[in-house]
Amino acid sequence: MSRARVWAALRVVGYAAVLAFLGWQVWRVRHGMADSLRTVGWGAALTAGVLAAVGGVPGFVGWRVLLAGLGTKLSLRDATRVYFLAGLTRYLPGGVWPTVAHAAMARPLRQPPARLAAAFLASQGLAAVSGVLVGVLALPWLVGQSRWWWLLLPACVAAVAPVLAPGLLGRLLAAAARLLRRGDTGPLLPGRPTLLGATGLMVLGWLISGLHVTVLAVALGAAPGPALPLGVGGFALSVVAGLCAVVLPTGLGVREVALALTVATLVGGPDLVTLVALSRVLLTVGDIGSTVVVLALLAVTGRRPGGPPHAATSSRPAPADRFEGVSS
């Protein structure tokens, strides 16, 4: 069996394992989920699920903007394949797998693996930055719980600094690369306008996806006024907290605790447990649904991925080639 077929078989096994894990997550809470759906109502749950799923689209567009800024413009089909299928690996323990998956999927497309890995790392960094910015929406209500929440303001300033100074973001990514033993230097990043544009798209994604928490909270009896900023901002902060817990798949556990802390003033007791649990289940179901749709579309189109060699895709030097340690 050729090496290419071995890698193809391993990818199929990996995707199947992650999908099985996702399915198991939903199956094991099926009884509690049924009770939660009855409590919230099918209409509110469906609306929340759609918002949670659609909220990921701006992040995908932002990643494409970053990738194009680095010199690689993938077709919509190839970009969808890379982004959604490589994204499945975030359900594996450890934070390195999505980066490795992006690098590995670059080879069939005849693109520099380092460039796709750099675009993904930059998108994760900007997702955290934009998540902290959106989290400030909840600050007026959170400081009423604890004055420690005022620390969110200097965190916000620190988060914005790398976007306004791309060189600083590059050095932070270089530190992440060394920590993950994936190279000694970070990628050269797109200019400030590209970074700001991608950040704006990710802010939009947080605003849309965070609304699913607001919908659930209102369905459980929360006042719509505070439910809007606390739901949106609290969800963004909880996911950022999960991103920091790199050893846990999708921040499992950490995200739930952080979300409960931020929305505790909206609902309490069993309703709080219902909101937090149903949010996780809806996000998981959304991942399963979007991945199944992507796989189905890829199967229908049936065209092998690929394009012109990466040297022909851009007239500028490959700025991420300093990050070649990712592809090793």
C-alpha positions as CSV (number, residue, x, y, z in Angstrom):
1,M,0.0,0.0,0.0
2,S,1.4,3.4,-1.0
3,R,2.2,6.1,1.6
4,A,-0.6,8.3,0.2
5,R,-3.2,5.6,0.7
6,V,-2.0,5.0,4.3
7,W,-2.4,8.7,5.1
8,A,-5.8,8.7,3.5
9,A,-6.9,5.7,5.5
10,L,-5.6,7.3,8.7
11,R,-7.5,10.5,8.0
12,V,-10.7,8.6,7.5
13,V,-10.1,6.7,10.7
14,G,-9.4,10.0,12.5
15,Y,-12.6,11.7,11.2
16,A,-14.6,8.6,12.1
17,A,-13.2,8.6,15.6
18,V,-14.0,12.2,16.2
19,L,-17.5,11.9,14.8
20,A,-18.1,8.9,17.0
21,F,-16.8,10.9,20.0
22,L,-19.2,13.7,19.2
23,G,-22.1,11.3,18.7
24,W,-21.3,9.6,22.1
25,Q,-21.3,13.0,23.8
26,V,-24.9,13.6,22.6
27,W,-26.0,10.0,23.3
28,R,-24.8,10.0,26.9
29,V,-26.9,13.0,27.8
30,R,-29.9,12.1,25.7
31,H,-32.3,11.8,28.6
32,G,-31.2,15.0,30.3
33,M,-31.3,16.7,26.9
34,A,-34.9,15.6,26.4
35,D,-35.8,17.2,29.7
36,S,-33.9,20.4,28.8
37,L,-35.7,20.7,25.5
38,R,-39.1,20.3,27.1
39,T,-38.1,23.0,29.6
40,V,-36.8,25.5,27.0
41,G,-39.2,24.6,24.3
42,W,-38.4,23.3,20.8
43,G,-38.8,26.7,19.1
44,A,-36.2,28.4,21.4
45,A,-33.9,25.4,21.1
46,L,-34.1,25.3,17.4
47,T,-33.5,29.1,17.2
48,A,-30.5,28.8,19.5
49,G,-29.1,25.9,17.5
50,V,-29.3,27.8,14.3
51,L,-27.6,30.9,15.8
52,A,-24.8,28.7,17.3
53,A,-24.2,27.1,13.9
54,V,-24.4,30.2,11.8
55,G,-22.0,32.1,14.2
56,G,-19.1,30.0,13.0
57,V,-19.4,31.3,9.4
58,P,-17.7,34.7,10.0
59,G,-14.8,32.9,11.6
60,F,-14.4,30.8,8.5
61,V,-14.4,33.9,6.3
62,G,-11.9,35.5,8.6
63,W,-9.6,32.6,8.3
64,R,-9.8,32.8,4.5
65,V,-9.0,36.5,4.7
66,L,-5.9,35.7,6.8
67,L,-4.8,32.9,4.4
68,A,-5.3,35.2,1.4
69,G,-3.2,37.9,3.2
70,L,-0.4,35.3,3.5
71,G,-0.5,34.6,-0.2
72,T,-2.8,31.6,-0.6
73,K,-6.3,31.9,-2.1
74,L,-8.1,28.6,-1.9
75,S,-11.3,27.8,-3.8
76,L,-14.4,27.8,-1.7
77,R,-14.6,24.0,-1.9
78,D,-11.0,23.4,-0.9
79,A,-11.2,26.1,1.9
80,T,-14.4,24.5,3.3
81,R,-12.8,21.1,3.2
82,V,-9.7,22.2,5.1
83,Y,-11.4,24.4,7.6
84,F,-14.2,22.1,8.7
85,L,-12.5,18.8,8.5
86,A,-9.3,20.0,10.2
87,G,-11.4,21.7,12.7
88,L,-12.7,18.3,13.9
89,T,-9.4,17.6,15.5
90,R,-10.0,20.2,18.2
91,Y,-12.1,17.5,19.9
92,L,-8.8,15.5,20.5
93,P,-6.9,16.3,23.7
94,G,-4.1,18.7,23.2
95,G,-4.0,22.0,21.4
96,V,-1.6,21.0,18.6
97,W,-3.8,18.8,16.5
98,P,-5.7,21.4,14.5
99,T,-2.4,23.1,13.6
100,V,-1.0,19.8,12.5
101,A,-4.1,18.9,10.5
102,H,-4.1,22.2,8.6
103,A,-0.4,21.6,7.7
104,A,-1.1,18.1,6.6
105,M,-4.1,19.1,4.5
106,A,-2.0,21.6,2.6
107,R,0.1,19.0,0.8
108,P,-2.7,17.6,-1.4
109,L,-3.5,21.2,-2.3
110,R,0.1,21.8,-3.2
111,Q,0.3,24.7,-0.8
112,P,3.0,25.4,1.8
113,P,2.0,23.5,5.0
114,A,3.6,26.3,7.1
115,R,1.3,28.9,5.6
116,L,-1.9,27.1,6.4
117,A,-0.7,26.3,9.9
118,A,0.2,30.0,10.4
119,A,-3.2,31.2,9.1
120,F,-4.9,28.8,11.6
121,L,-2.7,29.9,14.5
122,A,-3.3,33.6,13.6
123,S,-7.1,32.9,13.4
124,Q,-7.1,31.3,16.9
125,G,-5.2,34.3,18.3
126,L,-7.6,36.8,16.7
127,A,-10.6,34.7,17.9
128,A,-9.3,35.0,21.5
129,V,-8.7,38.8,21.0
130,S,-12.2,39.4,19.6
131,G,-13.7,37.1,22.2
132,V,-12.3,39.3,25.0
133,L,-13.5,42.4,23.2
134,V,-17.1,41.0,23.0
135,G,-16.8,39.8,26.6
136,V,-16.6,43.5,27.7
137,L,-20.3,43.7,26.9
138,A,-21.0,41.7,30.0
139,L,-18.7,43.8,32.3
140,P,-21.3,46.2,33.8
141,W,-23.3,43.2,35.1
142,L,-20.3,41.0,36.1
143,V,-18.7,43.6,38.3
144,G,-21.8,43.5,40.4
145,Q,-20.9,39.9,41.2
146,S,-17.3,40.5,41.9
147,R,-14.9,43.4,41.5
148,W,-12.3,41.0,40.1
149,W,-14.1,41.3,36.8
150,W,-12.5,44.7,36.4
151,L,-9.4,42.8,35.4
152,L,-11.2,42.2,32.1
153,L,-10.4,45.8,31.1
154,P,-6.5,45.5,31.1
155,A,-7.0,42.1,29.5
156,C,-8.9,43.8,26.7
157,V,-6.2,46.4,26.2
158,A,-3.5,43.6,26.2
159,A,-5.6,41.6,23.6
160,V,-6.0,44.5,21.2
161,A,-2.3,45.4,21.2
162,P,-1.2,42.5,19.0
163,V,-3.8,43.4,16.4
164,L,-2.6,47.0,16.2
165,A,1.0,45.8,16.2
166,P,1.3,42.7,13.9
167,G,4.9,42.3,14.8
168,L,3.9,41.7,18.5
169,L,1.4,39.1,17.4
170,G,4.1,37.4,15.3
171,R,6.3,37.2,18.4
172,L,3.5,35.7,20.5
173,L,2.9,33.1,17.8
174,A,6.6,32.3,17.8
175,A,6.5,31.7,21.5
176,A,3.5,29.4,21.0
177,A,5.5,27.6,18.3
178,R,8.4,27.0,20.6
179,L,6.1,25.9,23.4
180,L,4.6,23.3,21.0
181,R,8.0,22.4,19.7
182,R,6.9,23.3,16.2
183,G,9.6,25.7,15.2
184,D,11.7,28.5,16.6
185,T,10.2,31.4,14.8
186,G,6.7,32.6,14.1
187,P,5.2,33.5,10.8
188,L,5.3,36.8,9.1
189,L,1.7,38.0,9.3
190,P,-0.5,40.1,7.0
191,G,-0.6,43.8,7.6
192,R,-2.7,45.7,10.1
193,P,-5.7,46.2,7.7
194,T,-6.0,42.5,7.1
195,L,-5.7,41.7,10.8
196,L,-8.4,44.3,11.6
197,G,-10.7,43.0,8.9
198,A,-10.4,39.4,10.2
199,T,-10.9,40.5,13.8
200,G,-14.0,42.4,12.8
201,L,-15.4,39.2,11.1
202,M,-14.7,37.2,14.3
203,V,-16.4,39.8,16.5
204,L,-19.4,39.4,14.2
205,G,-19.2,35.6,14.7
206,W,-19.2,36.0,18.5
207,L,-22.2,38.3,18.4
208,I,-24.2,35.9,16.4
209,S,-23.2,32.7,18.2
210,G,-23.5,34.3,21.6
211,L,-27.1,35.1,20.9
212,H,-27.9,31.4,21.4
213,V,-27.2,31.8,25.1
214,T,-29.5,34.8,25.2
215,V,-32.3,32.9,23.6
216,L,-31.9,30.0,26.0
217,A,-31.8,32.4,29.0
218,V,-34.9,34.2,28.0
219,A,-36.7,30.9,27.4
220,L,-35.8,30.0,31.0
221,G,-37.3,33.2,32.3
222,A,-34.4,35.7,32.3
223,A,-35.1,39.4,31.6
224,P,-34.3,40.2,27.9
225,G,-32.4,43.4,28.8
226,P,-29.5,41.9,30.8
227,A,-29.7,38.6,29.0
228,L,-28.5,40.1,25.7
229,P,-25.1,41.5,26.9
230,L,-24.6,38.8,29.5
231,G,-25.5,35.9,27.1
232,V,-23.3,37.2,24.3
233,G,-20.4,38.5,26.3
234,G,-20.5,35.5,28.8
235,F,-20.4,33.0,26.0
236,A,-17.4,34.7,24.3
237,L,-15.5,34.7,27.6
238,S,-16.3,31.1,28.3
239,V,-15.0,29.9,24.9
240,V,-11.9,32.0,25.3
241,A,-11.4,30.3,28.7
242,G,-11.8,27.0,27.0
243,L,-9.2,28.0,24.3
244,C,-6.7,28.5,27.1
245,A,-7.3,25.0,28.4
246,V,-5.4,23.5,25.5
247,V,-5.1,20.0,27.0
248,L,-8.9,19.6,27.1
249,P,-10.9,18.9,23.9
250,T,-12.8,22.1,23.1
251,G,-12.2,23.3,26.6
252,L,-14.6,20.7,28.0
253,G,-15.5,21.5,31.6
254,V,-13.6,24.9,31.7
255,R,-16.0,26.5,29.2
256,E,-19.1,25.3,31.2
257,V,-17.7,26.6,34.5
258,A,-16.9,30.0,32.9
259,L,-20.3,30.2,31.2
260,A,-22.1,29.4,34.5
261,L,-20.1,32.1,36.3
262,T,-21.1,34.7,33.8
263,V,-24.8,33.9,33.4
264,A,-25.5,33.0,37.1
265,T,-27.2,36.4,37.6
266,L,-29.7,35.5,34.8
267,V,-30.8,32.1,35.9
268,G,-30.0,29.8,38.8
269,G,-30.4,26.3,40.2
270,P,-31.7,23.7,37.7
271,D,-32.3,26.3,35.0
272,L,-28.6,27.3,35.1
273,V,-27.6,23.6,34.7
274,T,-30.1,23.3,31.8
275,L,-28.7,26.4,30.0
276,V,-25.1,25.4,30.3
277,A,-25.7,21.7,29.3
278,L,-28.0,22.6,26.4
279,S,-25.5,25.1,25.1
280,R,-22.8,22.5,24.9
281,V,-25.1,19.9,23.3
282,L,-26.4,22.4,20.7
283,L,-22.8,23.4,19.8
284,T,-21.8,19.7,19.5
285,V,-24.9,18.9,17.3
286,G,-24.0,21.9,15.2
287,D,-20.5,20.6,14.7
288,I,-21.9,17.2,13.7
289,G,-24.4,18.7,11.3
290,S,-21.9,21.1,9.6
291,T,-19.4,18.3,9.2
292,V,-21.9,15.9,7.8
293,V,-23.0,18.6,5.3
294,V,-19.4,19.3,4.3
295,L,-18.7,15.6,3.8
296,A,-21.9,15.1,1.8
297,L,-21.0,18.1,-0.5
298,L,-17.5,16.8,-1.0
299,A,-18.8,13.4,-1.9
300,V,-21.3,14.9,-4.4
301,T,-18.8,17.1,-6.1
302,G,-16.2,14.3,-6.1
303,R,-13.4,16.4,-7.5
304,R,-10.0,15.7,-6.1
305,P,-8.6,18.7,-4.2
306,G,-5.7,20.5,-5.7
307,G,-4.6,23.5,-7.6
308,P,-1.6,25.1,-9.1
309,P,1.6,24.8,-7.2
310,H,2.0,27.3,-4.4
311,A,4.7,29.2,-6.2
312,A,2.1,30.2,-8.8
313,T,-0.6,31.2,-6.4
314,S,1.0,34.4,-5.3
315,S,3.4,36.9,-6.8
316,R,4.8,37.7,-3.4
317,P,7.2,35.5,-1.3
318,A,5.6,33.0,1.0
319,P,5.7,35.0,4.3
320,A,5.0,32.0,6.5
321,D,7.8,29.9,5.3
322,R,9.8,30.7,8.5
323,F,7.3,28.5,10.3
324,E,8.3,25.4,8.5
325,G,8.7,23.5,11.8
326,V,4.9,23.0,11.7
327,S,5.1,20.6,8.8
328,S,7.7,18.3,10.3
